[in-house]
């Protein structure tokens, strides 16, 4: 299909004919297994990854003319060879990959080098045979050395692979100085589906034996030592711990800070893979402790001989690092125990000796992804799901009181290991590059004929003469308040901007960057941190809005006059919407439509922990404001009534595909429709102010949209509830 040429016609995405409910239906399926349905964006960790099906639909909607069926076009192959798409907040590269699949010329820029490097490697030249041969070589050499670090004996004296070692943080009691284990309870493992498999593994507080019991029991007896106890209780509860020797209760954080060093850990258990493939939970032994001490001694020797290289970078204060710093973690390497540092140091050094540079870069990126699972901030999820809960399950660096040490290389039944990630991330990525597919909206299976294979070519130098390669992928690392493209040269800007909150990606990305910068390459330029003063994400609304405005102004400059800025957004706080509106209108844009779509998986952390979780994004469709003319008198009744009608209609369309909407979902729909209607009649100078003063009205309207289930029984009008209009 060729790009539209009749510019007098609206693009599909500008109209209410855009089938956002179809996209949401597809996105529901994709959201459950994003790493399977879009593996090319999951080689490495990044935050707030968006759904590929949504962005495929957005790009198509920016190109298809009004009256086209999005559902029909979605599963067709396209060649949008003259259509230029830019993403100024590239992140994991979703926009770039989806644009490339549709045949577009794609430009991606991000301020964070960790994100840029991951995209460069994922989309760049990769040779499957070379990668397979390199992995085989690593497995025979360094893989075997690492596997030897994770072997132990079962009760019959048979040597077994260790899947996981179990550790617990200990702190000295301020009163009697005895070491206190920080167990929140004595249940160390349970199944993800307790209704079907109610067995749990319990660690006795008396003798340390590990045995099986049933979930829900509050009074059990250890068969080894006869101690009777409640497995639901531990020595630590909330911010306090109690010493079992002197019964003194004390503040955990104060006790840790008093030591002046990170907490120490005690090895108390292990999960073995016995001959025949059966898993066995056992308490640790003196031999296990001796083996760990030997690893620690070998690590010290290897480091002195400079056989391994480890990060020396220190943590800097920030919202996302403050809790770890409060536990006396000063360097990023402090997040690992010495056996992990030994294995990781060996592995990264061996990867550095691979001869092919693109293969080497792919394994470096895979290694970096391994880090989030092989550290002492990771924990055990239990049976029935991926066993290792990675360190970023919370958006802060939360010290784990009962961490898990996973087998770094891994076994056939390991979770979060290098060999496991090779299969589930790198090999899946290669398969997807060769044969991209789409998730079906109905029935089972995948649709494989919608896109050409990825080219495997990436440009890191942007052309200054406007001569772009067909289907070219161009990447750059830097602040997007400056983009090296000419005025009015771009057809669409499609992105997912950061939003005003406490999660700063750079503060978290520095964990990876500390290791990545040991071997500079690609976008890893040797800077001491990924933090940047022009990073848009901010905790202060005004600063966030100003930095976002500067990026939007640059987007306005490079967009053609008929071009579209389309981006996904949601926020539960009014400040986030007001800050966005101020940035958008100050940059010269007007919102012409707003489409609610399914966002990430509803049960994902932190969504599942919210009282009113948001499962929707809104696609805000923006055009350049032709001139800042507006009515002498805004008609508030008309703006409000039209906003309510459209919000009600769109919520109903989502309800028809089975989406149950929370109060915050309804509020997101309502505020976005209000913003769209308001921006068409109000001047840019007052729009954000009116939006701010209208928050109570918007919330009241959202509350009347279906009582939490997304269904709308009665069309709401301003007369339904007498409210004072704020403008």
C-alpha positions as CSV (number, residue, x, y, z in Angstrom):
1,X,0.0,0.0,0.0
2,X,1.3,3.5,-0.9
3,X,1.1,6.4,1.5
4,X,-2.0,8.6,1.2
5,X,-1.6,11.5,-1.2
6,X,-5.0,13.2,-0.8
7,X,-4.2,15.5,2.1
8,X,-7.7,16.9,2.1
9,X,-8.9,13.7,3.7
10,X,-8.4,12.9,7.3
11,X,-6.2,10.1,8.4
12,X,-8.0,7.2,10.0
13,X,-6.5,7.9,13.5
14,X,-7.9,11.4,13.5
15,X,-11.5,10.0,13.4
16,X,-13.7,8.0,15.7
17,X,-13.6,5.3,13.0
18,X,-10.2,4.3,14.3
19,X,-10.9,0.8,15.8
20,X,-9.2,1.1,19.2
21,X,-11.3,-1.7,20.6
22,X,-9.9,-4.0,17.9
23,X,-6.4,-3.0,18.9
24,X,-7.2,-3.5,22.6
25,X,-8.6,-6.9,21.9
26,X,-5.3,-7.9,20.2
27,X,-3.3,-6.1,23.0
28,X,-5.1,-8.1,25.7
29,X,-3.5,-11.3,24.2
30,X,-0.1,-9.8,23.6
31,X,0.1,-8.3,27.2
32,X,0.0,-11.7,28.8
33,X,3.2,-12.9,27.0
34,X,4.9,-9.8,25.6
35,X,8.3,-11.5,25.6
36,X,6.9,-14.3,23.3
37,X,4.7,-12.2,21.0
38,X,7.3,-9.4,20.6
39,X,10.7,-10.9,21.6
40,X,12.7,-8.4,19.6
41,X,11.9,-5.7,22.3
42,X,12.8,-8.0,25.2
43,X,16.5,-8.8,24.8
44,X,17.2,-6.5,27.7
45,X,15.4,-4.9,30.5
46,X,13.7,-1.5,30.0
47,X,10.8,0.1,31.9
48,X,7.3,0.8,30.7
49,X,7.6,-1.3,27.5
50,X,4.6,-0.8,25.3
51,X,2.7,-3.3,23.2
52,X,3.8,-3.7,19.6
53,X,0.3,-4.3,18.3
54,X,-0.8,-0.9,19.6
55,X,2.0,0.9,17.9
56,X,1.5,-1.0,14.7
57,X,-2.1,0.2,14.8
58,X,-1.0,3.8,15.5
59,X,1.4,3.9,12.6
60,X,-1.2,2.4,10.2
61,X,-3.8,4.9,11.5
62,X,-1.5,7.8,10.8
63,X,-1.2,6.6,7.2
64,X,-4.6,5.0,6.3
65,X,-7.3,7.3,5.0
66,X,-10.6,7.8,6.7
67,X,-13.0,5.0,5.9
68,X,-10.4,2.2,5.9
69,X,-10.9,-0.9,8.1
70,X,-8.0,-1.0,10.5
71,X,-8.7,-4.7,11.3
72,X,-8.4,-5.6,7.6
73,X,-5.2,-3.5,7.2
74,X,-3.6,-4.8,10.4
75,X,-2.9,-8.3,9.0
76,X,-1.9,-7.2,5.5
77,X,1.7,-6.6,4.4
78,X,2.5,-2.9,3.7
79,X,5.3,-1.0,2.0
80,X,5.2,2.5,3.4
81,X,8.6,3.2,1.8
82,X,8.3,7.0,1.7
83,X,6.7,7.4,5.2
84,X,9.1,8.8,7.8
85,X,8.5,8.0,11.5
86,X,10.4,9.4,14.4
87,X,10.3,8.3,18.1
88,X,12.1,10.8,20.4
89,X,11.6,8.6,23.5
90,X,12.7,5.3,21.9
91,X,13.1,3.2,25.0
92,X,13.0,-0.5,24.0
93,X,12.4,0.4,20.3
94,X,8.8,-0.6,19.9
95,X,7.9,2.3,17.5
96,X,11.0,1.7,15.5
97,X,10.5,-2.0,15.1
98,X,6.8,-1.7,14.2
99,X,7.6,1.1,11.6
100,X,10.3,-1.0,10.1
101,X,7.9,-4.0,9.7
102,X,5.6,-1.7,7.8
103,X,8.3,-0.6,5.5
104,X,8.8,2.9,6.9
105,X,12.0,4.9,7.4
106,X,12.4,5.0,11.2
107,X,14.4,7.4,13.3
108,X,14.8,6.6,17.0
109,X,16.4,8.7,19.7
110,X,16.7,8.3,23.5
111,X,18.7,10.1,26.1
112,X,19.7,6.8,27.9
113,X,22.6,4.8,26.4
114,X,21.4,1.5,28.0
115,X,18.2,1.8,26.0
116,X,19.9,2.8,22.8
117,X,22.5,0.1,23.0
118,X,19.8,-2.6,23.5
119,X,17.9,-1.4,20.4
120,X,21.1,-1.1,18.3
121,X,22.0,-4.7,19.1
122,X,18.5,-6.1,18.7
123,X,17.9,-4.6,15.3
124,X,21.5,-4.7,14.0
125,X,23.5,-7.4,12.1
126,X,23.3,-10.8,13.8
127,X,24.4,-14.1,12.3
128,X,22.5,-17.1,13.7
129,X,25.2,-19.7,13.0
130,X,27.9,-17.6,14.5
131,X,25.8,-17.0,17.6
132,X,25.1,-20.7,18.0
133,X,28.7,-21.6,17.6
134,X,29.8,-18.9,20.1
135,X,27.3,-20.2,22.7
136,X,28.5,-23.7,22.2
137,X,32.1,-22.5,22.8
138,X,31.1,-20.6,25.9
139,X,29.2,-23.6,27.3
140,X,32.1,-25.9,26.9
141,X,34.6,-23.5,28.5
142,X,33.4,-20.9,30.9
143,X,30.0,-22.5,31.2
144,X,31.5,-25.6,32.7
145,X,33.6,-23.6,35.1
146,X,30.5,-21.7,36.4
147,X,28.4,-24.9,36.6
148,X,31.1,-26.3,38.9
149,X,30.5,-23.5,41.3
150,X,26.9,-24.6,41.7
151,X,27.1,-28.3,42.7
152,X,26.2,-29.8,46.0
153,X,25.2,-33.2,47.5
154,X,21.8,-34.5,48.5
155,X,21.1,-36.6,51.6
156,X,22.3,-39.7,49.8
157,X,25.6,-38.2,49.1
158,X,25.0,-37.8,45.3
159,X,26.4,-34.8,43.5
160,X,23.7,-32.6,42.1
161,X,23.4,-29.4,40.3
162,X,22.2,-26.5,42.5
163,X,19.2,-24.6,41.0
164,X,19.1,-22.0,43.8
165,X,20.8,-21.2,47.1
166,X,18.6,-19.5,49.7
167,X,20.0,-16.7,51.9
168,X,18.6,-14.5,54.6
169,X,19.9,-11.1,55.8
170,X,21.1,-10.9,59.3
171,X,21.6,-7.9,61.6
172,X,23.1,-7.6,65.0
173,X,20.7,-7.1,67.9
174,X,21.4,-3.6,69.3
175,X,21.0,-5.0,72.8
176,X,22.7,-8.4,73.0
177,X,24.7,-8.3,69.7
178,X,23.4,-11.7,68.6
179,X,22.8,-12.0,64.8
180,X,19.1,-11.9,64.0
181,X,17.7,-13.5,60.8
182,X,15.3,-11.2,59.0
183,X,12.7,-13.8,58.1
184,X,9.2,-12.3,57.5
185,X,7.9,-15.9,57.9
186,X,9.2,-19.4,57.8
187,X,7.5,-20.4,54.5
188,X,10.3,-20.3,51.9
189,X,8.5,-21.7,48.9
190,X,4.9,-22.1,47.7
191,X,3.1,-22.7,44.4
192,X,1.7,-19.9,42.3
193,X,-1.6,-21.8,42.3
194,X,-2.2,-22.9,45.9
195,X,-5.8,-24.0,45.2
196,X,-4.4,-26.8,43.0
197,X,-1.1,-27.4,44.7
198,X,-1.3,-26.4,48.4
199,X,2.1,-27.7,49.4
200,X,4.6,-25.3,50.9
201,X,8.2,-25.6,52.0
202,X,8.9,-24.6,55.6
203,X,12.3,-23.8,57.3
204,X,12.3,-24.7,61.0
205,X,13.5,-21.8,63.2
206,X,15.0,-24.2,65.7
207,X,17.2,-26.7,63.8
208,X,17.0,-25.2,60.3
209,X,15.6,-28.3,58.6
210,X,13.4,-27.8,55.5
211,X,10.3,-29.8,55.2
212,X,6.9,-29.9,53.4
213,X,3.6,-28.8,54.9
214,X,0.3,-27.5,53.7
215,X,-0.6,-23.9,53.0
216,X,-2.7,-22.1,55.7
217,X,-1.5,-24.1,58.7
218,X,-0.7,-21.8,61.7
219,X,0.6,-24.5,64.0
220,X,3.1,-27.2,62.9
221,X,5.7,-29.4,64.5
222,X,9.2,-30.0,63.1
223,X,9.8,-33.8,62.7
224,X,13.6,-33.3,63.1
225,X,13.8,-31.4,66.4
226,X,10.2,-31.5,67.7
227,X,9.8,-27.7,67.8
228,X,6.3,-26.4,67.5
229,X,5.8,-23.1,65.8
230,X,3.7,-20.9,63.5
231,X,5.2,-20.8,60.0
232,X,3.3,-17.6,59.2
233,X,5.4,-15.7,61.7
234,X,9.1,-14.7,61.5
235,X,11.6,-12.5,63.3
236,X,10.9,-9.5,61.1
237,X,7.6,-7.7,60.8
238,X,7.3,-4.5,58.8
239,X,10.2,-2.1,59.8
240,X,10.9,-4.0,63.1
241,X,12.6,-7.2,64.1
242,X,12.7,-9.1,67.4
243,X,15.7,-10.9,68.8
244,X,14.9,-14.5,69.7
245,X,17.8,-14.5,72.3
246,X,16.8,-11.5,74.4
247,X,13.3,-10.6,72.9
248,X,14.4,-7.1,72.2
249,X,12.4,-5.4,69.4
250,X,14.3,-2.9,67.3
251,X,14.3,-0.9,64.1
252,X,15.8,-2.9,61.2
253,X,17.1,0.1,59.3
254,X,18.7,1.7,62.3
255,X,20.5,-1.5,63.2
256,X,21.8,-1.8,59.7
257,X,22.9,1.8,59.5
258,X,24.8,1.4,62.7
259,X,27.0,-1.3,61.2
260,X,28.3,1.1,58.5
261,X,28.3,-1.6,55.8
262,X,25.7,-3.6,53.7
263,X,23.9,-6.3,55.6
264,X,25.5,-9.7,55.7
265,X,23.8,-12.9,54.6
266,X,23.5,-16.4,56.0
267,X,23.2,-19.4,53.7
268,X,20.4,-21.6,55.0
269,X,19.0,-23.7,52.1
270,X,19.2,-25.0,48.6
271,X,17.1,-26.4,45.8
272,X,18.9,-29.3,44.1
273,X,18.2,-30.9,40.7
274,X,18.6,-34.6,41.6
275,X,19.3,-37.4,39.2
276,X,16.2,-38.1,37.2
277,X,15.2,-34.4,37.2
278,X,13.4,-34.3,40.5
279,X,13.8,-31.1,42.6
280,X,14.7,-31.4,46.3
281,X,14.6,-28.6,48.9
282,X,17.3,-29.2,51.6
283,X,19.0,-27.2,54.3
284,X,22.5,-26.0,53.7
285,X,25.4,-27.9,55.1
286,X,28.8,-27.1,56.5
287,X,30.2,-28.4,53.1
288,X,28.0,-25.8,51.3
289,X,29.3,-23.0,53.4
290,X,32.9,-24.2,52.9
291,X,32.4,-24.3,49.2
292,X,31.1,-20.7,49.2
293,X,34.1,-19.6,51.3
294,X,36.4,-21.2,48.7
295,X,34.6,-19.3,45.9
296,X,35.1,-16.1,47.9
297,X,38.8,-16.8,48.3
298,X,39.2,-17.6,44.6
299,X,37.3,-14.4,43.8
300,X,39.8,-12.4,45.8
301,X,42.7,-14.0,44.1
302,X,41.2,-13.5,40.6
303,X,40.6,-9.9,41.3
304,X,44.1,-9.3,42.6
305,X,45.5,-10.9,39.5
306,X,43.2,-8.7,37.4
307,X,41.7,-11.8,35.7
308,X,38.2,-10.3,36.1
309,X,36.9,-6.7,35.9
310,X,34.2,-5.5,38.1
311,X,32.3,-2.2,38.3
312,X,33.6,0.4,40.7
313,X,30.8,3.0,40.2
314,X,29.0,4.2,43.2
315,X,25.3,4.8,43.8
316,X,24.2,8.4,43.7
317,X,21.3,9.7,45.7
318,X,17.8,9.6,44.1
319,X,14.3,8.5,44.8
320,X,14.9,5.1,43.3
321,X,18.3,4.5,44.9
322,X,17.7,6.0,48.4
323,X,16.4,2.9,50.0
324,X,19.5,0.8,48.9
325,X,21.8,3.6,50.1
326,X,19.9,3.6,53.4
327,X,21.0,-0.1,53.7
328,X,24.6,1.0,53.3
329,X,24.9,-0.1,49.7
330,X,27.5,2.3,48.3
331,X,28.7,0.6,45.1
332,X,26.8,-1.3,42.4
333,X,29.0,-4.3,42.9
334,X,27.7,-4.5,46.5
335,X,24.5,-5.9,45.2
336,X,26.2,-9.3,44.5
337,X,27.8,-11.9,46.7
338,X,31.4,-13.0,45.9
339,X,30.4,-16.3,44.2
340,X,28.1,-14.3,41.9
341,X,30.9,-11.7,41.2
342,X,33.3,-14.5,40.4
343,X,30.9,-16.2,37.9
344,X,29.8,-12.9,36.3
345,X,33.4,-11.7,36.1
346,X,34.5,-14.9,34.4
347,X,31.5,-14.8,32.0
348,X,31.8,-11.2,30.9
349,X,35.6,-11.6,30.3
350,X,35.0,-14.7,28.2
351,X,32.4,-12.9,26.1
352,X,34.9,-10.0,25.5
353,X,37.2,-12.6,23.8
354,X,34.6,-13.6,21.2
355,X,36.1,-12.7,17.7
356,X,32.9,-11.5,15.9
357,X,31.9,-8.0,17.1
358,X,28.2,-8.3,16.5
359,X,28.0,-11.7,18.1
360,X,30.1,-10.3,21.0
361,X,27.7,-7.3,21.4
362,X,24.7,-9.6,21.4
363,X,26.2,-11.7,24.2
364,X,27.3,-8.6,26.1
365,X,23.6,-7.4,26.0
366,X,22.3,-10.8,27.1
367,X,24.9,-10.8,29.9
368,X,23.6,-7.4,31.1
369,X,20.1,-8.7,31.1
370,X,21.3,-11.6,33.3
371,X,22.3,-9.2,36.0
372,X,18.8,-8.4,37.1
373,X,18.3,-12.1,38.1
374,X,21.8,-12.9,39.5
375,X,22.1,-10.5,42.4
376,X,21.2,-10.4,46.1
377,X,18.2,-8.2,45.5
378,X,16.4,-11.0,43.6
379,X,14.0,-13.2,45.5
380,X,12.2,-16.6,45.1
381,X,8.7,-16.6,43.5
382,X,8.3,-20.4,44.1
383,X,6.8,-23.2,42.0
384,X,4.5,-23.0,39.1
385,X,6.0,-19.9,37.5
386,X,9.4,-18.4,36.7
387,X,11.2,-19.0,40.0
388,X,13.4,-15.9,40.2
389,X,11.7,-12.6,41.0
390,X,14.0,-10.1,39.4
391,X,15.3,-7.1,41.3
392,X,13.1,-4.6,39.5
393,X,9.7,-6.1,40.4
394,X,9.4,-2.8,42.4
395,X,10.4,0.5,40.8
396,X,12.8,1.1,43.6
397,X,16.0,-0.8,44.5
398,X,14.4,-2.6,47.4
399,X,16.8,-4.7,49.5
400,X,15.4,-8.3,49.7
401,X,15.5,-9.8,53.2
402,X,15.4,-13.4,51.9
403,X,17.3,-13.2,48.6
404,X,17.9,-16.1,46.2
405,X,21.2,-16.9,44.5
406,X,20.4,-18.5,41.2
407,X,22.7,-20.8,39.2
408,X,24.4,-18.2,37.0
409,X,24.9,-20.5,34.0
410,X,21.8,-22.6,34.7
411,X,20.4,-26.0,34.1
412,X,17.5,-27.4,32.0
413,X,15.1,-26.4,34.9
414,X,16.7,-23.1,35.9
415,X,15.0,-19.7,35.8
416,X,16.9,-16.4,35.2
417,X,20.1,-18.1,34.1
418,X,22.4,-17.2,31.2
419,X,21.7,-20.4,29.3
420,X,18.0,-20.0,29.9
421,X,18.0,-16.4,28.7
422,X,19.9,-17.4,25.6
423,X,17.0,-19.6,24.6
424,X,14.1,-17.5,25.7
425,X,15.5,-14.1,24.7
426,X,18.2,-14.3,22.1
427,X,17.0,-17.3,20.1
428,X,13.4,-16.1,20.1
429,X,14.6,-12.7,19.0
430,X,16.4,-14.3,16.0
431,X,13.3,-16.3,15.1
432,X,11.2,-13.2,15.2
433,X,13.6,-11.1,13.1
434,X,13.5,-13.8,10.4
435,X,9.7,-14.2,10.5
436,X,7.8,-11.4,12.2
437,X,4.2,-12.3,13.1
438,X,1.1,-10.7,14.6
439,X,-1.1,-11.8,17.4
440,X,-4.5,-12.9,16.1
441,X,-7.5,-11.1,17.4
442,X,-9.7,-14.2,17.2
443,X,-8.9,-17.9,17.5
444,X,-5.5,-19.3,18.3
445,X,-2.0,-19.1,16.7
446,X,-0.1,-16.4,15.0
447,X,-0.3,-14.6,11.7
448,X,3.0,-14.7,9.8
449,X,2.4,-12.9,6.5
450,X,2.0,-9.3,7.7
451,X,5.7,-8.1,7.5
452,X,8.9,-8.7,5.8
453,X,11.9,-9.9,7.8
454,X,14.0,-7.4,9.7
455,X,16.9,-6.1,7.5
456,X,19.5,-6.4,10.2
457,X,20.9,-3.0,9.4
458,X,21.2,0.0,11.7
459,X,22.6,3.4,11.0
460,X,24.0,5.5,13.8
461,X,24.9,8.5,11.6
462,X,21.9,10.4,10.4
463,X,22.0,11.7,6.8
464,X,22.1,15.5,6.6
465,X,21.1,15.7,2.9
466,X,17.8,14.0,3.3
467,X,18.8,10.9,1.3
468,X,17.4,8.1,3.5
469,X,17.7,4.4,2.9
470,X,14.5,2.5,2.1
471,X,13.3,0.9,5.4
472,X,16.3,2.5,7.0
473,X,16.7,2.3,10.8
474,X,18.5,5.4,12.2
475,X,19.4,5.6,15.9
476,X,20.8,8.3,18.0
477,X,21.6,8.8,21.7
478,X,21.0,12.2,23.2
479,X,18.3,14.6,24.4
480,X,15.5,14.9,21.9
481,X,15.1,18.6,22.4
482,X,17.5,18.5,19.5
483,X,17.0,16.1,16.6
484,X,19.3,16.1,13.6
485,X,16.6,16.3,10.9
486,X,15.5,19.1,8.7
487,X,12.5,21.3,9.2
488,X,9.2,19.8,8.0
489,X,10.8,16.5,7.0
490,X,8.9,13.9,9.0
491,X,5.4,12.4,8.4
492,X,4.7,11.2,11.9
493,X,6.1,11.3,15.4
494,X,4.9,8.2,17.3
495,X,6.1,7.8,20.8
496,X,5.4,7.0,24.5
497,X,6.9,9.9,26.5
498,X,7.9,9.6,30.1
499,X,5.4,10.9,32.6
500,X,5.8,13.0,35.7
501,X,6.4,10.6,38.6
502,X,9.0,9.3,41.0
503,X,10.5,6.6,38.7
504,X,13.6,7.8,37.0
505,X,14.8,5.3,34.5
506,X,18.4,6.5,34.6
507,X,18.7,5.9,38.3
508,X,17.8,2.3,37.7
509,X,19.6,1.9,34.4
510,X,22.9,2.8,36.1
511,X,22.8,-0.7,37.7
512,X,23.3,-2.2,34.2
513,X,25.5,0.7,32.9
514,X,28.1,0.1,35.7
515,X,28.8,-3.3,34.1
516,X,28.3,-2.3,30.5
517,X,30.8,0.5,30.7
518,X,33.6,-1.9,31.5
519,X,33.7,-2.7,27.8
520,X,32.8,0.5,25.9
521,X,31.0,-0.1,22.6
522,X,28.2,1.3,20.5
523,X,26.4,4.0,22.4
524,X,28.3,3.2,25.7
525,X,30.6,6.2,25.6
526,X,32.3,5.8,29.0
527,X,30.4,8.5,30.9
528,X,30.2,7.9,34.6
529,X,26.3,7.7,34.7
530,X,23.3,7.6,32.5
531,X,21.7,10.4,34.5
532,X,21.3,13.6,32.4
533,X,20.0,17.1,33.4
534,X,17.7,17.1,30.4
535,X,16.1,13.8,31.1
536,X,12.4,14.5,30.8
537,X,11.2,12.4,33.7
538,X,10.9,14.5,36.8
539,X,9.3,14.6,40.2
540,X,8.4,18.2,39.9
541,X,5.5,19.0,37.5
542,X,6.7,22.3,36.2
543,X,10.2,21.1,35.4
544,X,8.7,18.0,33.7
545,X,6.4,20.1,31.7
546,X,9.1,22.5,30.5
547,X,11.5,19.7,29.4
548,X,8.6,17.9,27.6
549,X,7.6,21.1,25.9
550,X,11.2,21.5,24.5
551,X,11.0,18.0,23.0
552,X,7.5,18.6,21.6
553,X,8.7,21.9,20.1
554,X,11.5,20.0,18.3
555,X,8.9,17.5,17.1
556,X,6.8,20.5,15.8
557,X,9.8,21.8,13.9
558,X,10.6,18.5,12.1
559,X,6.9,17.5,11.4
560,X,5.4,18.4,8.0
561,X,2.5,20.7,8.2
562,X,0.1,17.9,7.7
563,X,2.1,15.5,9.9
564,X,0.7,13.8,13.0
565,X,2.1,13.6,16.6
566,X,0.6,10.5,18.2
567,X,1.6,9.3,21.6
568,X,0.3,7.0,24.4
569,X,-0.2,8.4,27.9
570,X,-2.0,7.9,31.1
571,X,-1.7,9.3,34.6
572,X,-3.8,8.9,37.8
573,X,-3.0,12.4,39.0
574,X,-4.3,15.6,37.7
575,X,-0.9,17.2,37.8
576,X,0.3,14.8,35.2
577,X,-2.4,15.7,32.8
578,X,-2.1,19.5,33.4
579,X,1.7,19.3,32.9
580,X,1.2,17.4,29.7
581,X,-1.3,19.9,28.4
582,X,0.9,22.8,29.2
583,X,3.8,21.3,27.3
584,X,1.7,20.2,24.3
585,X,0.0,23.5,23.7
586,X,3.0,25.6,24.4
587,X,4.8,23.6,21.6
588,X,2.1,24.5,19.1
589,X,-0.1,21.4,19.0
590,X,-3.8,20.8,19.3
591,X,-5.4,17.4,20.3
592,X,-7.7,16.3,17.5
593,X,-8.7,12.9,19.0
594,X,-8.0,10.6,21.9
595,X,-8.4,6.8,21.7
596,X,-8.3,4.6,24.9
597,X,-6.4,1.4,24.3
598,X,-5.3,-1.6,26.4
599,X,-1.9,-1.0,28.0
600,X,0.4,-3.5,29.8
601,X,-0.8,-6.6,31.6
602,X,-3.4,-5.7,34.3
603,X,-1.8,-7.9,36.9
604,X,1.7,-6.5,36.4
605,X,3.5,-4.9,39.3
606,X,2.9,-2.1,40.3
607,X,-0.6,-2.1,38.6
608,X,-1.9,-5.0,40.6
609,X,-0.9,-3.3,43.9
610,X,-3.0,-0.2,43.1
611,X,-6.4,0.2,44.6
612,X,-7.8,1.5,41.3
613,X,-5.3,0.2,38.7
614,X,-5.0,1.8,35.3
615,X,-5.0,-0.8,32.5
616,X,-5.5,1.8,29.7
617,X,-3.3,4.1,27.8
618,X,-4.8,6.9,25.7
619,X,-3.5,7.5,22.2
620,X,-3.5,11.3,21.9
621,X,-3.6,12.4,18.3
622,X,-2.2,15.9,17.7
623,X,-1.7,18.2,14.8
624,X,0.0,21.5,14.4
625,X,-2.2,24.4,15.4
626,X,-2.8,26.3,12.2
627,X,-3.5,29.6,14.0
628,X,-4.3,30.4,17.6
629,X,-7.8,31.6,16.9
630,X,-10.6,30.7,19.3
631,X,-14.1,31.6,20.2
632,X,-14.6,34.9,22.0
633,X,-16.6,33.0,24.6
634,X,-16.0,29.3,25.3
635,X,-19.3,27.5,25.6
636,X,-18.6,25.3,28.6
637,X,-21.9,23.3,28.3
638,X,-21.0,22.3,24.8
639,X,-17.5,21.2,25.7
640,X,-18.6,19.3,28.7
641,X,-21.5,17.6,27.0
642,X,-19.5,16.6,24.0
643,X,-16.7,15.2,26.2
644,X,-19.1,13.1,28.3
645,X,-20.8,11.8,25.2
646,X,-17.6,10.7,23.5
647,X,-16.1,9.3,26.8
648,X,-19.3,7.3,27.4
649,X,-19.3,6.0,23.8
650,X,-15.6,5.0,23.9
651,X,-16.0,3.3,27.3
652,X,-18.9,1.3,26.0
653,X,-16.9,0.2,22.9
654,X,-14.2,-1.2,25.3
655,X,-16.8,-2.8,27.5
656,X,-18.1,-4.8,24.4
657,X,-14.8,-6.6,24.2
658,X,-14.9,-7.5,27.8
659,X,-12.6,-4.9,29.4
660,X,-13.7,-4.0,32.9
661,X,-12.7,-0.5,33.7
662,X,-11.6,0.8,37.0
663,X,-12.5,4.3,38.3
664,X,-9.0,5.5,37.1
665,X,-9.6,3.9,33.7
666,X,-12.8,5.9,33.3
667,X,-11.1,9.0,34.5
668,X,-8.3,8.6,32.0
669,X,-10.9,8.3,29.2
670,X,-12.9,11.3,30.5
671,X,-9.9,13.6,30.9
672,X,-8.5,12.8,27.5
673,X,-11.8,13.5,25.7
674,X,-12.2,16.7,27.6
675,X,-8.7,17.7,26.6
676,X,-9.4,17.0,23.0
677,X,-12.7,18.9,23.0
678,X,-11.2,21.8,24.9
679,X,-8.2,22.2,22.8
680,X,-10.3,22.8,19.7
681,X,-12.0,25.9,21.1
682,X,-9.7,27.3,23.7
683,X,-6.4,29.3,23.2
684,X,-3.1,27.6,24.1
685,X,-2.5,30.1,26.9
686,X,-5.6,29.1,28.9
687,X,-6.1,25.4,28.0
688,X,-3.9,23.9,30.7
689,X,-5.4,26.3,33.3
690,X,-8.9,25.4,32.4
691,X,-8.1,21.7,32.5
692,X,-6.6,22.1,36.0
693,X,-9.7,23.9,37.3
694,X,-11.9,21.3,35.7
695,X,-10.5,18.3,37.6
696,X,-13.4,17.9,40.1
697,X,-15.9,18.1,37.3
698,X,-14.0,15.4,35.3
699,X,-13.8,13.1,38.3
700,X,-17.5,13.4,38.9
701,X,-18.3,12.6,35.3
702,X,-16.0,9.6,35.4
703,X,-17.7,8.3,38.5
704,X,-21.0,8.2,36.7
705,X,-19.6,6.2,33.8
706,X,-20.7,2.7,34.7
707,X,-19.9,2.1,38.4
708,X,-16.5,0.5,37.8
709,X,-17.3,-2.1,35.1
710,X,-17.1,-0.1,32.0
711,X,-20.8,-0.5,31.0
712,X,-22.8,2.6,30.5
713,X,-26.5,2.3,31.0
714,X,-27.6,5.9,30.6
715,X,-26.1,8.6,28.4
716,X,-24.7,11.2,30.8
717,X,-25.4,14.9,30.1
718,X,-24.5,18.0,32.2
719,X,-28.1,18.1,33.3
720,X,-27.8,14.7,34.9
721,X,-25.8,16.2,37.8
722,X,-25.9,19.9,38.5
723,X,-22.3,21.0,38.6
724,X,-20.7,24.4,38.6
725,X,-18.6,24.8,35.5
726,X,-15.2,26.2,36.2
727,X,-14.7,28.4,33.1
